[in-house]
């Protein structure tokens, strides 16, 4: 396992001899990593096991929530409240440090959301999340009928205003990972079964326009081979997305720079550590980390 470079540009981002270090194993399917910027630990979810865990250098892995409503993607808002996509409740919730829990999205047009999956926050406080229906399937969620007839991407305006659908109903088969460019002028969204990434221009009011294909052919969309799932943008604008063999790195111009190999199929990724140069990789039954030369697009909670 190592770095497969299609371009020397990749070696400006990660060392040629870098290897993924396994931190812990024995899980069922890990996902949703997010690094706490002041307390220095990583939260991650294990959907089939219905548990949330955290990892720190000092303590290793400990459980923090069971059951966890089969939570998936997580991030923080600028006040370091935890934002969680829950498969079992078809909701996005905000968890406060004092234990309070607030549901901030659960229905659209009077119908239950499918199962919020991944989530990102813009500098103005608005929240964007994808809503495929994986959380209504056995194992990864609670099997039940869908109420909506499409899989969308949504925006929660600052102040938890009314939920907005920001893409066409037929834009995606299963929208999944999403991330902003460093200046937040672009929003990238991947489609797992179609194995591609689309990019949209972000207007000042938070709406999306001029959606177009950014990159395709991230495998075949077959889960066992590795799929586009979690996705992050680094501080230089490169896109890091899960795929066959590990993590694919794609330049802002759409050039496939190469693949960082990981021993198991990767579900998601997040930078962390004291200098934001450790890339954490929840991958099937294990949690890995990898040292990089570059850090993340600075999200509001990182500042």
C-alpha positions in Angstrom: 0.0 0.0 0.0 1.3 3.4 -0.9 0.9 6.4 -3.2 0.1 5.9 -6.9 1.1 9.2 -8.6 -0.3 10.0 -12.1 1.4 13.4 -11.8 4.3 14.8 -9.8 1.7 17.4 -8.5 0.5 14.7 -6.1 3.9 14.5 -4.5 3.5 18.2 -3.5 0.5 17.1 -1.4 1.7 13.8 0.1 5.1 12.1 0.4 5.8 9.3 -2.2 6.4 6.8 0.6 3.5 7.9 2.8 1.4 4.9 4.1 -1.9 4.7 5.9 -1.4 3.8 9.6 -4.1 1.7 11.2 -5.2 3.3 14.5 -7.9 0.8 15.5 -10.0 -2.0 14.0 -12.9 -4.4 14.8 -15.8 -2.1 13.7 -18.6 -2.9 11.2 -18.6 0.2 8.8 -16.9 3.4 9.8 -18.0 6.8 8.5 -18.5 10.5 9.4 -15.1 11.7 10.7 -14.7 15.1 12.2 -11.8 16.6 14.3 -12.5 18.7 17.4 -10.2 21.7 16.9 -9.7 22.6 20.6 -10.1 19.3 22.5 -8.1 17.4 19.8 -10.1 14.2 19.2 -11.8 12.6 16.2 -15.4 11.6 16.3 -16.5 8.9 13.8 -19.7 6.8 13.3 -20.4 3.2 12.8 -23.8 2.9 11.2 -24.5 -0.8 11.3 -23.4 -1.1 14.9 -25.5 2.0 15.8 -22.7 3.6 17.8 -20.6 6.8 17.7 -17.0 6.7 18.9 -14.1 9.0 19.4 -10.3 8.6 19.0 -7.6 10.5 20.7 -3.9 10.1 20.9 -4.1 9.8 24.7 -7.1 7.4 25.1 -7.4 5.5 21.8 -11.0 4.6 20.9 -13.9 5.1 23.3 -17.6 4.9 22.8 -19.5 8.2 23.2 -23.1 7.3 22.1 -25.0 4.0 21.8 -27.5 3.9 20.2 -26.6 6.8 17.8 -29.7 6.7 15.5 -27.3 5.2 13.0 -25.6 8.5 12.5 -23.5 9.1 9.4 -21.9 12.4 8.4 -20.9 14.9 11.1 -19.4 18.4 11.3 -19.4 21.4 13.6 -20.9 24.8 13.3 -18.8 27.9 14.0 -19.8 27.7 17.7 -18.6 24.0 17.9 -22.0 22.6 18.2 -22.1 19.1 16.5 -24.2 18.7 13.4 -25.2 15.1 12.7 -26.9 13.3 9.8 -29.0 10.5 11.3 -30.2 7.6 9.2 -32.7 6.2 11.7 -34.6 9.4 12.2 -34.2 10.9 8.7 -33.0 14.1 10.4 -30.2 16.6 10.7 -29.7 17.4 14.4 -27.6 19.9 16.3 -26.1 18.7 19.6 -25.0 21.3 22.1 -22.2 20.9 24.6 -24.7 20.9 27.5 -26.5 17.9 26.1 -29.4 19.6 24.4 -30.5 18.2 21.1 -32.3 20.2 18.3 -33.7 18.8 15.1 -33.0 21.3 12.4 -34.2 19.4 9.3 -36.5 16.4 9.0 -39.2 17.1 6.5 -39.6 18.7 3.1 -42.9 19.6 1.5 -44.5 17.8 4.5 -42.7 14.5 3.8 -39.9 12.8 5.7 -36.5 13.3 4.3 -34.9 10.1 2.9 -31.8 9.8 5.2 -29.4 12.8 5.5 -25.9 11.5 4.7 -23.1 14.1 4.5 -23.0 17.7 5.7 -20.9 20.9 5.3 -21.2 24.5 6.7 -20.6 27.7 4.7 -19.0 30.8 6.3 -22.4 32.6 6.5 -23.7 29.8 8.8 -25.8 28.1 6.2 -25.7 24.3 6.2 -25.8 22.0 3.1 -26.5 18.3 3.2 -27.1 15.4 0.8 -30.2 13.1 1.2 -29.9 9.7 -0.6 -31.9 6.8 0.8 -29.1 4.5 2.1 -30.5 5.0 5.6 -33.7 3.2 4.6 -31.9 0.1 3.6 -31.1 -2.8 5.9 -27.8 -2.7 7.8 -27.0 0.9 7.1 -30.3 2.2 8.4 -33.8 1.2 9.3 -35.7 -0.5 6.4 -38.8 1.5 5.6 -40.7 3.0 2.6 -39.6 6.3 1.2 -41.9 9.3 1.3 -40.0 11.6 -1.1 -39.7 10.5 -4.8 -36.3 11.9 -5.3 -32.8 12.2 -3.7 -31.9 15.9 -3.2 -29.3 18.3 -1.8 -30.6 20.9 0.7 -29.6 24.1 2.3 -30.6 25.3 5.8 -30.3 29.1 5.8 -28.5 30.9 8.6 -30.7 30.9 11.7 -32.3 27.6 10.8 -34.7 29.0 8.3 -36.9 27.1 6.0 -35.3 24.1 4.2 -34.4 24.8 0.6 -33.8 22.2 -2.2 -30.8 23.6 -4.1 -30.6 21.1 -7.0 -33.1 19.8 -9.5 -35.1 16.7 -8.3 -33.5 14.6 -11.1 -30.0 16.0 -10.8 -28.6 13.0 -8.8 -29.3 9.3 -8.3 -27.7 9.1 -4.9 -26.0 12.4 -3.9 -23.4 11.7 -1.2 -20.2 13.6 -0.4 -20.0 17.4 -0.8 -17.5 20.1 -0.2 -16.8 23.8 -0.9 -13.8 25.2 -2.8 -11.5 27.3 -0.6 -13.3 30.6 -1.5 -16.7 28.9 -1.3 -17.5 30.0 -4.8 -18.0 26.4 -5.8 -19.8 23.4 -4.3 -18.8 19.9 -5.4 -21.2 17.0 -5.0 -20.6 13.4 -5.9 -23.1 10.8 -7.0 -22.2 7.3 -5.8 -23.8 5.0 -8.3 -23.0 7.2 -11.2 -19.4 7.4 -10.0 -18.9 11.0 -10.8 -18.6 14.5 -9.3 -20.6 17.6 -10.3 -19.7 21.2 -9.5 -22.0 24.1 -9.0 -21.4 27.9 -8.7 -22.6 29.3 -5.3 -24.4 32.6 -5.5 -24.1 35.2 -2.7 -27.6 34.1 -1.5 -26.4 30.5 -1.2 -28.3 29.2 -4.2 -26.6 26.9 -6.7 -26.3 27.5 -10.5 -24.6 26.3 -13.6 -24.1 22.7 -12.4 -21.8 20.7 -14.6 -19.9 17.4 -14.7 -16.5 17.9 -13.0 -15.0 14.4 -13.0 -16.3 10.9 -13.9 -15.1 7.3 -13.8 -14.4 7.0 -10.1 -14.7 3.2 -10.4 -18.0 1.7 -11.5 -20.2 2.5 -8.6 -20.0 -1.1 -7.3 -19.6 -0.8 -3.5 -17.3 -3.8 -3.1 -14.8 -2.1 -5.5 -14.7 1.2 -3.6 -17.0 4.1 -4.4 -17.2 7.9 -4.4 -18.6 8.5 -0.9 -16.9 11.0 1.4 -15.2 14.0 -0.2 -13.1 17.0 1.1 -11.3 19.9 -0.5 -7.8 20.9 0.5 -6.6 24.4 1.1 -5.2 24.6 -2.5 -8.5 23.5 -4.1 -7.8 19.9 -4.8 -10.6 17.4 -4.3 -9.9 14.3 -2.2 -12.6 11.6 -2.7 -13.0 8.0 -1.7 -12.9 5.5 -4.6 -11.3 2.2 -5.7 -8.1 1.3 -3.8 -8.4 4.3 -1.4 -8.6 8.0 -1.9 -8.5 9.7 -5.3 -7.0 13.2 -5.6 -8.2 15.5 -8.4 -6.9 18.9 -9.2 -9.2 22.0 -9.5 -8.8 21.6 -13.3 -10.2 18.1 -13.2 -6.8 16.3 -13.5 -6.6 12.9 -11.7 -3.4 13.3 -9.8 -3.3 9.8 -8.4 -4.5 7.5 -5.6 -3.5 7.1 -2.0 -3.9 3.4 -1.3 -5.7 2.2 1.8 -6.0 -1.5 2.8 -9.8 -1.3 3.1 -12.6 0.5 1.3 -12.7 4.1 2.6 -16.1 5.5 3.6 -15.0 9.1 4.3 -12.1 11.3 5.3 -11.3 14.4 7.4 -8.2 16.4 8.2 -7.2 16.9 11.9 -4.4 16.9 14.3 -2.7 19.9 15.9 -1.5 21.3 12.6 -4.3 19.9 10.4 -1.9 17.7 8.5 -3.2 14.3 9.5 -5.8 12.9 7.1 -8.1 10.5 9.0 -9.7 7.7 7.0 -12.6 5.6 8.4 -12.4 2.5 6.2 -14.8 -0.4 6.6 -13.8 -2.2 9.8 -10.9 0.1 10.7 -9.7 3.7 11.3 -6.5 4.9 9.6 -4.5 8.1 9.4 -2.1 9.4 6.9 0.4 12.4 7.0 -0.1 15.0 4.3 1.8 18.1 3.2 -1.4 20.0 2.8 -4.3 20.9 5.0 -8.1 21.3 4.5 -10.2 24.0 3.1 -10.6 26.0 6.3 -14.2 25.5 7.4 -15.9 27.8 9.9 -15.3 25.5 12.9 -11.6 25.3 12.2 -11.0 29.0 12.6 
